[in-house]
Amino acid sequence: MARNADALLKYYRYYLRVERKMSPNTVASYSADVAAFAKSLDDGSASLSVKSFAKVDSDAIAAYLSGRAGKVSKRSQARQLSSLRSFFDWLILEGERADNPCDAVDMPKLGKYLPAVLSVEEVTRIIEGVDTRTWNGVRDRAILEILYGCGLRVSEVCTLLISNVYTSEGFLRIIGKGNKERLVPMGGAAVDAFLEWLAIRPEAATPTYDDYAFLNRFGKPLSRVSVFNMVKAAALSAGVDKEISPHTFRHSFATHMIENGADLRVVQEMLGHESILTTEIYTHIDSATWQKAILEHHPRK
């Protein structure tokens, strides 16, 4: 293996992308975290190499995270520790280390994070408040209908392909985190809004973008930032005074589904969560609800 630190990070990114099949966003985050840590090891005395990482112990990891405490949130510190743990696990696989120094470092204690939830009335105001007299208004309404009605992540909306939208059958085919595929039901409002958009959708800038569902004014796929800005503008225009993002629609969708009696496993499947515990956090299910559901179906009740 190449000994230079830059080459190490290149191979590590390849490992995350190809072998671990992580999303581009996760690969970028993990790589940035490791690169920042590597920079902290560089004392300028010599070129940073794999030997520098071989000398790192748990005290060095703990000291690094402690030094970041006043600069980033506990959630960011937890992600940085996960990134470093992954990197040192990879070094073990490559035979460059015998142990992982992160194993002896405690994960920062996180409080339960619950983003803002919109009411059904607020969702309706935002969606119906979009001016559909313009082509981009028709597009934005379709995006909002799909964000909420299908519970998609913003990255899934940005990369949605027309060939994966089955309006007649009423479902979407999504390639989500970890390159995992799932089918998501598509309600009538989302279908109608999407068909209205397709009827006026401009031509793509190049054949490469022909199959992308949502394009900007240059005929290229929308960026995550563009969708974030659109959502904030739509909420402001509708008079919804909450700190929201595209993810708020996904979270609100899950919450409303549970409130209307949907099974937690069904919501988990639609959202594409690997663990049902993630779905439980997203949907505000409290211990009393869990207890009631379990006791009602318990074989020894």
Backbone bond lengths (Angstrom), bond angles and torsions (degrees), N, CA, C in turn:
res aa  C-N    CA-C-N  psi(-1)  N-CA   C-N-CA  omega(-1)  CA-C   N-CA-C  phi
1 M - - - 1.460 - - 1.519 109.78 -
2 A 1.333 116.24 144.47 1.457 120.25 175.75 1.524 109.56 -62.41
3 R 1.348 116.13 144.38 1.453 120.06 -174.00 1.528 113.03 -95.17
4 N 1.331 117.69 -17.02 1.448 121.11 -178.98 1.522 111.32 -67.17
5 A 1.357 116.72 141.66 1.461 120.80 -176.28 1.522 112.47 -62.84
6 D 1.341 116.95 -39.26 1.465 119.96 179.30 1.531 110.92 -62.17
7 A 1.316 115.69 -40.91 1.464 119.92 178.12 1.524 110.34 -66.64
8 L 1.332 115.98 -37.82 1.467 119.97 177.40 1.524 110.72 -58.15
9 L 1.329 116.01 -47.55 1.462 120.50 -178.87 1.526 111.21 -64.35
10 K 1.316 116.37 -34.78 1.466 120.16 177.52 1.527 110.33 -63.07
11 Y 1.349 116.50 -46.52 1.458 120.68 178.52 1.531 111.34 -65.82
12 Y 1.336 115.67 -35.93 1.461 119.80 179.12 1.528 110.53 -65.34
13 R 1.332 117.31 -41.34 1.472 120.62 177.70 1.528 110.37 -62.67
14 Y 1.312 116.04 -39.81 1.465 120.08 178.00 1.531 110.22 -62.05
15 Y 1.321 115.86 -42.31 1.474 121.54 178.77 1.534 110.41 -60.05
16 L 1.329 117.54 -46.19 1.461 121.34 -179.64 1.524 111.65 -63.71
17 R 1.323 114.85 -43.03 1.461 119.93 -174.51 1.527 112.42 -74.82
18 V 1.328 116.94 -44.97 1.465 120.63 -172.79 1.524 112.95 -92.14
19 E 1.329 117.08 -48.00 1.459 119.53 -175.75 1.527 112.85 -84.15
20 R 1.336 116.69 -41.36 1.456 119.82 178.76 1.519 112.42 -86.45
21 K 1.334 116.80 -14.92 1.464 123.36 179.07 1.539 111.97 55.68
22 M 1.313 115.75 41.89 1.464 120.52 178.39 1.528 109.81 -80.46
23 S 1.317 115.42 156.64 1.463 120.65 -179.85 1.528 109.80 -69.41
24 P 1.334 117.61 157.18 1.472 120.63 178.07 1.522 112.77 -55.79
25 N 1.331 117.22 -37.23 1.466 119.92 -179.95 1.528 111.61 -66.24
26 T 1.336 116.41 -41.27 1.464 120.51 179.13 1.519 110.91 -67.58
27 V 1.329 115.95 -41.80 1.473 119.91 177.67 1.524 109.84 -59.46
28 A 1.318 116.56 -43.54 1.464 120.59 -179.52 1.525 111.25 -63.98
29 S 1.348 116.53 -42.12 1.467 120.70 -178.90 1.521 111.28 -66.18
30 Y 1.337 116.74 -48.71 1.459 120.70 -179.81 1.529 111.14 -60.89
31 S 1.334 115.90 -43.80 1.460 120.35 -178.59 1.523 111.08 -63.83
32 A 1.336 116.69 -41.85 1.462 120.73 179.46 1.520 110.77 -63.87
33 D 1.338 116.55 -40.11 1.470 120.10 179.05 1.526 111.22 -63.19
34 V 1.322 116.22 -44.42 1.467 120.18 -179.43 1.529 110.25 -67.54
35 A 1.334 116.44 -39.41 1.469 119.95 179.50 1.528 110.72 -63.56
36 A 1.347 116.64 -38.94 1.472 120.49 178.79 1.530 110.33 -65.43
37 F 1.337 115.84 -40.28 1.465 119.28 177.98 1.523 110.55 -65.99
38 A 1.331 116.20 -41.58 1.464 120.68 179.32 1.525 110.33 -60.21
39 K 1.326 115.81 -39.69 1.469 119.93 179.22 1.527 111.13 -62.59
40 S 1.350 116.58 -34.82 1.463 120.24 179.88 1.526 111.66 -68.81
41 L 1.345 117.10 -22.47 1.464 121.09 179.58 1.523 112.36 -83.50
42 D 1.322 116.00 -19.58 1.461 120.82 -174.41 1.529 110.31 -78.40
43 D 1.318 116.16 107.66 1.469 120.14 179.73 1.528 112.22 -94.20
44 G 1.322 115.69 5.12 1.466 120.16 177.13 1.504 114.46 82.23
45 S 1.321 116.35 -1.35 1.468 118.84 -176.46 1.518 112.51 -81.36
46 A 1.309 116.32 -24.87 1.465 119.94 -178.68 1.520 108.72 -161.01
47 S 1.312 115.45 167.62 1.452 119.80 177.57 1.526 109.86 -67.59
48 L 1.314 116.14 131.26 1.463 120.85 -178.68 1.521 109.59 -66.01
49 S 1.315 117.40 133.03 1.459 120.88 -178.23 1.518 110.09 -138.39
50 V 1.324 115.86 -179.23 1.450 121.05 179.63 1.524 111.41 -60.13
51 K 1.339 116.59 -27.68 1.468 119.76 178.50 1.527 111.38 -62.29
52 S 1.338 115.70 -31.59 1.464 119.58 179.05 1.526 110.66 -63.57
53 F 1.334 116.45 -40.29 1.461 120.48 179.24 1.525 110.98 -73.47
54 A 1.313 116.66 -28.23 1.466 120.39 -179.65 1.525 111.81 -66.97
55 K 1.328 116.27 -23.94 1.465 120.60 -178.55 1.527 113.17 -88.89
56 V 1.326 117.75 -11.17 1.467 121.37 -175.93 1.523 110.55 -67.14
57 D 1.357 116.39 132.17 1.461 120.16 175.30 1.520 109.76 -118.23
58 S 1.328 116.53 178.74 1.471 121.12 -176.10 1.526 111.99 -62.96
59 D 1.328 117.15 -32.34 1.467 120.02 178.45 1.528 110.84 -63.74
60 A 1.323 115.99 -38.83 1.468 120.20 179.41 1.527 110.97 -66.05
61 I 1.337 116.18 -39.38 1.469 120.40 177.84 1.519 110.12 -64.74
62 A 1.338 116.48 -48.09 1.461 121.67 -179.04 1.531 110.76 -61.13
63 A 1.333 116.38 -41.54 1.467 120.66 -179.72 1.525 110.54 -65.61
64 Y 1.313 116.97 -39.50 1.464 121.02 179.23 1.523 110.81 -62.87
65 L 1.336 116.40 -47.89 1.467 120.32 -179.46 1.523 110.98 -65.76
66 S 1.319 116.35 -37.90 1.460 120.74 178.50 1.533 110.72 -62.92
67 G 1.321 115.72 -37.43 1.452 120.08 178.83 1.510 113.01 -69.60
68 R 1.336 116.04 -20.55 1.464 121.00 178.65 1.522 112.28 -89.77
69 A 1.330 116.77 -8.26 1.463 121.49 -171.55 1.523 113.49 -56.21
70 G 1.326 117.08 -40.24 1.452 119.09 -178.27 1.512 114.09 -82.42
71 K 1.343 116.62 -4.84 1.464 120.84 -175.26 1.524 113.12 -106.29
72 V 1.312 116.28 -30.47 1.466 119.99 -178.20 1.528 109.74 -131.42
73 S 1.321 116.22 163.23 1.461 121.46 -179.56 1.522 111.42 -73.18
74 K 1.330 115.93 166.11 1.461 120.15 176.30 1.520 110.93 -62.12
75 R 1.315 116.52 -34.16 1.465 119.88 178.93 1.531 110.34 -64.22
76 S 1.334 116.16 -40.41 1.466 119.65 177.75 1.521 110.96 -67.62
77 Q 1.351 116.54 -38.28 1.465 119.81 176.87 1.532 110.65 -61.89
78 A 1.331 115.75 -40.69 1.467 120.18 179.52 1.526 110.46 -63.03
79 R 1.350 116.00 -40.81 1.464 118.87 178.30 1.516 110.93 -65.93
80 Q 1.347 116.92 -39.86 1.461 120.62 178.66 1.523 111.33 -62.04
81 L 1.328 116.14 -39.72 1.465 119.26 177.99 1.522 110.27 -65.71
82 S 1.330 116.90 -40.03 1.469 120.38 177.59 1.521 110.75 -63.22
83 S 1.335 116.34 -39.76 1.468 120.69 178.42 1.521 110.80 -62.47
84 L 1.333 116.38 -46.23 1.466 120.38 -178.93 1.527 111.48 -67.48
85 R 1.334 115.95 -37.80 1.472 118.84 177.62 1.530 109.86 -61.50
86 S 1.323 116.30 -43.16 1.460 120.85 178.49 1.528 110.79 -62.01
87 F 1.324 116.55 -42.49 1.467 121.02 -178.55 1.530 111.36 -64.01
88 F 1.340 116.91 -45.20 1.467 119.31 -179.24 1.525 111.53 -71.78
89 D 1.335 117.82 -29.47 1.469 120.08 172.18 1.526 109.70 -61.57
90 W 1.331 114.86 -40.35 1.468 119.54 179.08 1.526 110.61 -65.67
91 L 1.331 117.34 -40.21 1.471 120.20 177.79 1.533 110.85 -61.85
92 I 1.331 116.54 -35.31 1.465 120.48 176.64 1.537 109.98 -64.55
93 L 1.348 115.89 -44.57 1.464 120.36 177.97 1.525 111.28 -59.69
94 E 1.346 115.89 -34.19 1.457 120.71 -178.67 1.531 112.57 -84.20
95 G 1.330 116.05 -0.51 1.455 119.49 178.15 1.519 114.42 78.13
96 E 1.334 117.01 16.68 1.462 120.69 -178.93 1.528 112.41 -92.82
97 R 1.328 116.97 -14.74 1.468 121.74 176.81 1.521 109.22 -143.99
98 A 1.322 115.15 157.98 1.466 119.55 177.72 1.523 111.10 -103.42
99 D 1.339 117.04 -14.20 1.459 119.87 -177.28 1.525 109.61 -144.28
100 N 1.350 114.34 168.37 1.457 120.23 178.24 1.528 108.51 -111.65
101 P 1.329 118.78 113.81 1.461 121.05 -177.17 1.519 113.48 -66.23
102 C 1.319 116.97 -16.31 1.470 120.51 -179.46 1.523 112.16 -75.95
103 D 1.327 117.29 -18.82 1.461 120.38 -176.22 1.527 112.55 -62.56
104 A 1.321 116.73 -26.99 1.465 120.62 -178.41 1.528 112.58 -94.83
105 V 1.330 116.51 6.85 1.475 121.20 -179.11 1.521 108.96 -104.87
106 D 1.341 116.43 125.71 1.460 121.06 -179.25 1.524 111.04 -72.29
107 M 1.315 115.55 139.43 1.449 121.20 175.51 1.527 109.60 -70.35
108 P 1.336 119.24 134.89 1.473 120.82 177.46 1.517 110.81 -55.20
109 K 1.327 117.06 138.71 1.461 121.05 -179.94 1.532 108.90 -74.78
110 L 1.316 115.33 125.59 1.457 120.99 -177.61 1.516 110.63 -109.14
111 G 1.300 115.60 138.03 1.455 119.15 171.50 1.521 108.55 -77.63
112 K 1.297 117.67 163.78 1.457 120.38 178.96 1.523 108.99 -72.27
113 Y 1.326 116.05 119.36 1.457 120.70 -178.37 1.524 109.21 -96.88
114 L 1.313 115.89 121.79 1.455 121.07 178.19 1.528 108.71 -127.48
115 P 1.311 117.50 112.45 1.463 119.90 -179.90 1.515 111.76 -68.76
116 A 1.319 115.76 170.47 1.469 120.87 -179.54 1.517 110.53 -60.52
117 V 1.322 115.90 146.43 1.462 121.95 177.50 1.522 108.14 -118.54
118 L 1.314 115.52 132.47 1.456 120.74 176.22 1.516 109.67 -88.85
119 S 1.311 116.51 146.38 1.460 120.18 172.07 1.525 107.87 -77.19
120 V 1.331 116.58 164.62 1.463 120.34 177.66 1.524 109.64 -60.22
121 E 1.320 116.10 -37.88 1.463 120.59 -179.82 1.524 110.84 -64.94
122 E 1.329 117.93 -39.57 1.463 121.56 179.02 1.526 111.33 -68.27
123 V 1.328 116.84 -40.04 1.462 120.58 176.54 1.525 109.94 -60.00
124 T 1.329 115.35 -45.53 1.463 120.43 -179.79 1.520 111.32 -61.74
125 R 1.330 117.24 -43.36 1.460 120.90 179.47 1.514 111.98 -61.13
126 I 1.333 116.08 -42.08 1.467 120.33 -179.00 1.523 110.82 -66.14
127 I 1.336 116.30 -48.17 1.470 120.10 -177.25 1.521 111.26 -66.23
128 E 1.329 116.60 -47.51 1.466 120.18 -176.92 1.526 112.36 -74.71
129 G 1.338 116.60 -14.63 1.457 120.04 179.01 1.519 113.89 -81.30
130 V 1.336 117.57 -8.82 1.463 120.87 179.79 1.527 109.90 -70.36
131 D 1.310 116.25 132.32 1.466 122.04 179.41 1.525 109.53 -77.67
132 T 1.321 116.75 106.70 1.470 121.09 -176.54 1.524 112.35 -93.65
133 R 1.338 116.80 17.02 1.463 119.34 175.60 1.527 111.49 -80.81
134 T 1.335 116.02 -8.74 1.464 120.93 177.20 1.523 109.16 -114.05
135 W 1.338 116.27 157.73 1.463 119.22 -177.50 1.527 111.41 -65.13
136 N 1.347 116.15 -38.36 1.462 117.64 -179.56 1.527 111.43 -72.95
137 G 1.343 116.87 -24.20 1.458 119.74 174.59 1.522 111.35 -67.99
138 V 1.335 115.78 -40.60 1.475 120.49 176.76 1.530 109.40 -62.52
139 R 1.314 115.99 -41.60 1.477 120.80 177.87 1.526 110.98 -63.13
140 D 1.340 116.65 -46.58 1.459 120.37 -176.50 1.523 111.56 -64.21
141 R 1.322 116.39 -37.56 1.464 118.50 178.24 1.527 110.82 -65.85
142 A 1.324 116.43 -39.96 1.468 119.77 178.05 1.528 110.61 -62.87
143 I 1.327 116.16 -40.32 1.465 120.00 178.50 1.525 110.63 -62.69
144 L 1.319 116.87 -45.72 1.469 120.64 -179.37 1.519 111.47 -63.79
145 E 1.329 116.53 -40.62 1.470 120.31 178.63 1.527 110.42 -61.75
146 I 1.334 117.07 -39.18 1.465 120.66 -178.73 1.528 111.22 -77.26
147 L 1.337 117.42 -38.88 1.467 120.03 176.34 1.523 110.25 -56.32
148 Y 1.320 115.75 -47.69 1.470 120.20 -177.38 1.525 112.15 -82.12
149 G 1.326 116.61 -50.74 1.463 120.52 -173.35 1.511 114.53 -68.34
150 C 1.344 117.26 -23.37 1.462 120.80 -179.19 1.527 112.56 -115.44
151 G 1.340 117.08 -6.32 1.463 120.88 177.60 1.514 113.74 64.21
152 L 1.327 117.54 37.17 1.460 120.08 -176.51 1.523 112.57 -83.72
153 R 1.325 115.20 155.71 1.456 121.65 169.97 1.523 107.93 -76.22
154 V 1.336 116.70 156.40 1.468 119.74 -179.11 1.523 110.66 -61.96
155 S 1.330 118.20 -37.48 1.465 121.04 179.55 1.528 110.66 -65.22
156 E 1.331 117.10 -32.60 1.461 121.23 179.27 1.518 111.49 -71.28
157 V 1.331 116.49 -32.96 1.467 120.40 176.21 1.528 109.98 -70.72
158 C 1.329 116.40 -43.00 1.466 120.49 -178.17 1.524 112.39 -64.22
159 T 1.320 117.53 -30.50 1.471 121.01 -177.17 1.533 112.43 -104.56
160 L 1.327 116.92 8.01 1.466 120.41 -179.38 1.529 110.27 -62.20
161 L 1.325 116.34 133.69 1.459 122.21 179.66 1.524 110.39 -103.96
162 I 1.326 116.28 142.63 1.468 121.00 178.99 1.525 109.95 -59.21
163 S 1.328 115.98 -38.31 1.471 120.15 -178.58 1.526 112.94 -66.62
164 N 1.341 117.11 -12.32 1.460 120.87 178.47 1.520 112.74 -103.04
165 V 1.337 116.24 9.63 1.465 120.69 177.23 1.523 108.17 -109.71
166 Y 1.313 115.86 115.80 1.476 121.79 -177.37 1.526 108.29 -108.95
167 T 1.334 115.32 85.06 1.465 119.84 -174.04 1.528 112.36 -66.88
168 S 1.325 117.70 -35.63 1.478 120.07 -179.76 1.520 111.41 -65.59
169 E 1.333 115.57 -40.02 1.465 120.41 179.99 1.531 111.84 -84.93
170 G 1.336 116.69 -19.63 1.466 120.36 177.33 1.519 114.59 79.42
171 F 1.326 117.45 45.47 1.468 118.55 173.94 1.527 110.89 -155.42
172 L 1.345 114.19 161.99 1.457 122.68 176.71 1.522 109.01 -113.77
173 R 1.306 116.22 149.23 1.465 121.47 171.42 1.521 106.47 -107.32
174 I 1.335 116.24 118.39 1.453 122.11 -173.76 1.527 110.56 -115.26
175 I 1.336 115.81 136.68 1.460 121.48 170.51 1.520 105.59 -104.64
176 G 1.335 116.78 103.68 1.455 121.41 -172.28 1.514 113.34 -98.33
177 K 1.332 115.10 -153.26 1.463 121.31 -178.68 1.522 110.71 -58.93
178 G 1.332 114.74 142.84 1.454 119.13 179.78 1.515 113.27 68.30
179 N 1.355 115.61 19.19 1.466 121.38 179.86 1.526 112.37 60.26
180 K 1.353 115.54 28.50 1.458 120.09 -179.23 1.529 110.40 -90.38
181 E 1.304 114.64 137.02 1.463 120.47 -177.29 1.522 110.73 -95.41
182 R 1.335 116.48 142.41 1.460 120.61 173.18 1.525 109.27 -148.13
183 L 1.319 116.04 155.38 1.455 122.47 176.24 1.524 108.43 -103.95
184 V 1.329 116.49 132.92 1.455 121.44 -176.46 1.522 109.21 -123.21
185 P 1.337 118.67 124.20 1.470 121.11 176.30 1.523 111.22 -59.35
186 M 1.308 114.84 146.18 1.464 121.66 -177.28 1.528 108.52 -123.55
187 G 1.331 116.98 114.52 1.458 121.67 -177.64 1.521 112.96 -71.32
188 G 1.328 115.01 168.79 1.459 121.20 -176.94 1.514 113.89 -59.39
189 A 1.349 117.26 -40.61 1.469 120.38 -178.90 1.523 110.64 -63.57
190 A 1.334 116.70 -41.41 1.462 120.78 179.37 1.525 111.06 -68.34
191 V 1.327 116.74 -41.12 1.472 121.02 178.40 1.522 110.71 -60.61
192 D 1.348 116.13 -48.67 1.468 120.38 -178.67 1.526 111.50 -61.26
193 A 1.335 116.61 -44.00 1.467 120.59 -179.03 1.528 110.80 -65.67
194 F 1.333 116.44 -38.29 1.460 120.04 -179.39 1.526 110.89 -68.52
195 L 1.321 117.76 -42.42 1.468 120.90 178.92 1.521 110.96 -64.60
196 E 1.331 116.81 -37.96 1.462 120.74 177.50 1.526 110.16 -62.75
197 W 1.327 116.52 -38.82 1.460 120.94 178.09 1.524 111.09 -67.72
198 L 1.331 117.55 -44.79 1.460 120.28 -178.42 1.527 111.74 -60.17
199 A 1.333 115.82 -31.41 1.468 120.42 -177.86 1.526 112.24 -65.82
200 I 1.340 118.03 -25.01 1.464 120.95 -178.23 1.523 112.37 -121.16
201 R 1.318 117.42 4.37 1.462 121.39 -177.07 1.522 110.37 -57.39
202 P 1.344 118.30 128.36 1.470 120.69 -179.66 1.525 110.97 -71.41
203 E 1.321 115.03 165.57 1.457 119.59 179.03 1.523 110.54 -69.70
204 A 1.311 115.49 147.60 1.460 120.93 178.08 1.529 109.73 -71.59
205 A 1.324 115.84 152.66 1.464 121.07 -179.09 1.523 111.71 -63.89
206 T 1.325 116.42 -36.77 1.469 121.32 178.69 1.526 108.05 -141.16
207 P 1.330 118.00 160.31 1.467 120.93 177.90 1.532 112.89 -56.08
208 T 1.334 116.82 -24.91 1.472 121.15 179.76 1.521 111.20 -59.09
209 Y 1.344 116.85 -30.73 1.458 121.34 -175.47 1.530 113.18 -101.08
210 D 1.336 117.24 6.06 1.468 120.76 -175.26 1.525 113.29 -55.68
211 D 1.334 116.72 -35.05 1.464 120.03 -173.13 1.528 113.12 -93.12
212 Y 1.325 118.00 -6.13 1.470 119.77 178.81 1.524 109.91 -70.45
213 A 1.327 116.51 131.86 1.458 120.16 -175.14 1.520 112.83 -67.52
214 F 1.334 116.98 -46.14 1.460 120.33 -173.05 1.529 111.37 -115.03
215 L 1.340 114.66 123.59 1.457 121.18 -177.30 1.524 110.61 -118.97
216 N 1.343 115.18 155.78 1.466 119.40 174.26 1.530 109.65 -90.82
217 R 1.323 116.77 -172.83 1.464 119.87 -175.14 1.521 112.59 -69.80
218 F 1.329 117.00 -11.78 1.459 120.63 177.06 1.527 112.07 -95.65
219 G 1.332 116.41 4.31 1.460 120.13 179.63 1.509 114.12 77.77
220 K 1.342 116.01 20.20 1.460 121.20 178.99 1.522 110.40 -113.29
221 P 1.348 118.33 159.19 1.471 120.38 -179.83 1.523 111.01 -60.04
222 L 1.334 115.72 145.80 1.461 121.33 178.49 1.524 110.72 -67.71
223 S 1.318 115.61 147.08 1.462 120.94 174.57 1.524 109.61 -91.04
224 R 1.327 116.06 162.45 1.457 121.16 176.32 1.530 110.75 -59.76
225 V 1.338 116.37 -39.35 1.460 120.64 -178.85 1.525 110.68 -63.22
226 S 1.327 116.97 -39.67 1.465 120.95 179.15 1.529 110.98 -61.36
227 V 1.333 116.37 -41.88 1.464 120.02 179.91 1.532 110.09 -69.44
228 F 1.333 117.47 -39.61 1.467 121.10 176.35 1.524 109.88 -57.30
229 N 1.329 116.63 -48.52 1.460 120.84 -177.82 1.527 111.38 -64.89
230 M 1.325 116.83 -39.07 1.461 120.81 179.11 1.519 111.42 -63.26
231 V 1.337 116.46 -44.19 1.463 121.05 -179.54 1.530 110.64 -62.30
232 K 1.319 117.05 -45.07 1.463 120.88 179.89 1.529 111.07 -62.82
233 A 1.335 116.38 -41.44 1.465 120.49 179.47 1.528 111.04 -66.18
234 A 1.326 117.00 -40.23 1.463 120.99 -179.95 1.530 111.09 -65.47
235 A 1.336 116.37 -40.12 1.465 120.51 178.44 1.524 110.77 -65.68
236 L 1.324 115.87 -43.25 1.465 120.84 179.59 1.520 110.55 -62.68
237 S 1.320 116.47 -42.92 1.459 121.45 179.56 1.530 111.82 -63.63
238 A 1.350 115.99 -32.71 1.467 120.88 -179.35 1.524 112.31 -85.18
239 G 1.323 117.34 -1.64 1.459 120.96 179.38 1.514 113.86 76.03
240 V 1.337 116.94 23.16 1.468 121.15 178.35 1.517 107.54 -91.31
241 D 1.316 116.39 106.73 1.466 121.55 -174.16 1.525 110.50 -94.84
242 K 1.333 116.00 71.52 1.458 122.48 177.13 1.514 108.35 -137.45
243 E 1.324 115.72 152.50 1.464 120.85 176.92 1.522 107.51 -81.05
244 I 1.335 116.41 98.13 1.459 119.16 -174.47 1.523 111.08 -122.85
245 S 1.321 114.49 166.76 1.454 123.49 178.64 1.529 106.72 -147.03
246 P 1.332 118.92 176.10 1.465 119.81 175.39 1.527 112.41 -54.87
247 H 1.339 116.26 -34.05 1.461 119.86 -179.77 1.526 112.04 -64.14
248 T 1.331 117.26 -25.75 1.465 121.23 179.55 1.527 110.35 -60.80
249 F 1.331 117.24 -36.10 1.465 120.37 179.32 1.522 110.73 -68.41
250 R 1.311 116.99 -39.55 1.481 121.25 176.79 1.523 110.19 -62.94
251 H 1.331 115.63 -45.35 1.453 120.62 -179.06 1.528 111.07 -65.82
252 S 1.328 116.49 -41.71 1.463 121.30 179.55 1.526 110.83 -65.12
253 F 1.330 116.30 -40.37 1.466 121.22 177.19 1.527 110.68 -56.99
254 A 1.341 116.58 -48.83 1.462 120.63 -179.07 1.524 110.97 -63.35
255 T 1.323 116.52 -42.87 1.466 120.84 -179.74 1.522 110.82 -61.62
256 H 1.328 116.96 -45.84 1.468 120.75 -178.81 1.523 111.40 -67.12
257 M 1.335 117.07 -35.26 1.462 120.18 177.11 1.524 110.76 -61.24
258 I 1.340 115.86 -46.83 1.463 120.36 180.00 1.527 110.68 -64.64
259 E 1.331 116.38 -42.65 1.465 120.16 179.54 1.525 111.60 -61.49
260 N 1.329 116.21 -29.14 1.470 120.20 179.84 1.526 112.68 -89.28
261 G 1.338 116.36 6.75 1.461 120.01 173.35 1.505 116.38 97.73
262 A 1.336 118.60 10.74 1.463 120.12 179.73 1.525 110.32 -68.73
263 D 1.330 116.23 145.12 1.454 121.57 177.80 1.528 109.86 -68.49
264 L 1.322 115.95 139.44 1.460 120.72 -177.32 1.520 111.97 -60.49
265 R 1.332 117.16 -35.37 1.463 120.96 179.92 1.530 110.83 -66.81
266 V 1.327 116.32 -35.35 1.467 120.54 178.14 1.524 110.13 -65.18
267 V 1.331 115.77 -44.21 1.464 120.42 178.92 1.530 109.88 -64.35
268 Q 1.327 116.69 -41.13 1.464 120.93 177.70 1.525 110.39 -57.13
269 E 1.333 116.74 -45.02 1.457 121.78 -179.08 1.526 111.23 -63.99
270 M 1.339 116.47 -42.50 1.461 120.03 -179.38 1.523 112.11 -66.24
271 L 1.337 116.06 -39.58 1.458 119.68 -178.16 1.529 112.70 -77.58
272 G 1.323 116.31 -18.57 1.459 119.83 -179.37 1.506 113.38 77.69
273 H 1.354 116.73 31.10 1.461 120.67 178.51 1.522 110.07 -82.46
274 E 1.311 115.84 133.37 1.467 120.11 178.32 1.517 110.55 -70.69
275 S 1.341 116.59 -38.23 1.460 121.23 -179.53 1.517 110.45 -113.36
276 I 1.321 116.60 138.92 1.456 120.48 178.46 1.530 110.72 -69.41
277 L 1.332 117.23 -19.92 1.461 120.33 177.29 1.527 110.74 -63.97
278 T 1.328 116.48 -34.40 1.463 120.02 176.25 1.512 110.12 -64.92
279 T 1.317 116.50 -41.96 1.460 120.79 179.14 1.516 110.49 -64.22
280 E 1.329 116.34 -38.95 1.469 120.92 179.47 1.527 110.91 -61.44
281 I 1.327 116.49 -39.54 1.467 119.98 178.46 1.523 110.37 -67.63
282 Y 1.309 116.14 -43.26 1.455 120.36 -178.12 1.519 112.45 -63.64
283 T 1.271 116.84 -32.04 1.468 119.72 -171.20 1.522 113.85 -104.80
284 H 1.333 116.66 12.11 1.464 120.90 171.98 1.528 112.97 61.35
285 I 1.317 118.51 25.75 1.462 118.97 -179.75 1.515 108.99 -71.12
286 D 1.308 118.20 120.01 1.457 120.80 -177.44 1.529 110.97 -93.41
287 S 1.312 115.32 172.32 1.471 120.09 -174.90 1.515 112.51 -63.50
288 A 1.328 117.65 -31.58 1.468 120.30 -179.59 1.524 110.70 -65.49
289 T 1.356 116.39 -39.19 1.463 120.32 179.50 1.518 110.03 -67.20
290 W 1.349 115.72 -43.22 1.462 119.40 177.25 1.531 110.69 -59.97
291 Q 1.325 115.73 -45.22 1.457 120.02 -177.74 1.528 111.23 -61.06
292 K 1.328 116.44 -44.53 1.468 120.69 -179.73 1.527 111.04 -62.51
293 A 1.348 116.07 -45.00 1.464 120.11 -178.73 1.528 111.15 -62.97
294 I 1.333 115.81 -41.17 1.465 119.94 -178.81 1.528 111.11 -68.75
295 L 1.328 116.48 -47.11 1.461 119.85 -176.87 1.521 112.52 -65.72
296 E 1.329 116.90 -32.36 1.471 119.70 179.59 1.526 111.55 -66.57
297 H 1.339 116.38 -28.94 1.460 119.64 -176.61 1.521 112.96 -112.16
298 H 1.311 117.55 10.04 1.467 121.65 -175.93 1.543 109.76 -71.34
299 P 1.340 117.45 134.28 1.484 119.45 -179.10 1.516 113.53 -66.32
300 R 1.336 118.35 -16.52 1.468 121.40 -179.17 1.531 111.56 -115.33
301 K 1.344 116.73 26.84 1.464 118.57 -177.67 1.516 111.04 -68.66
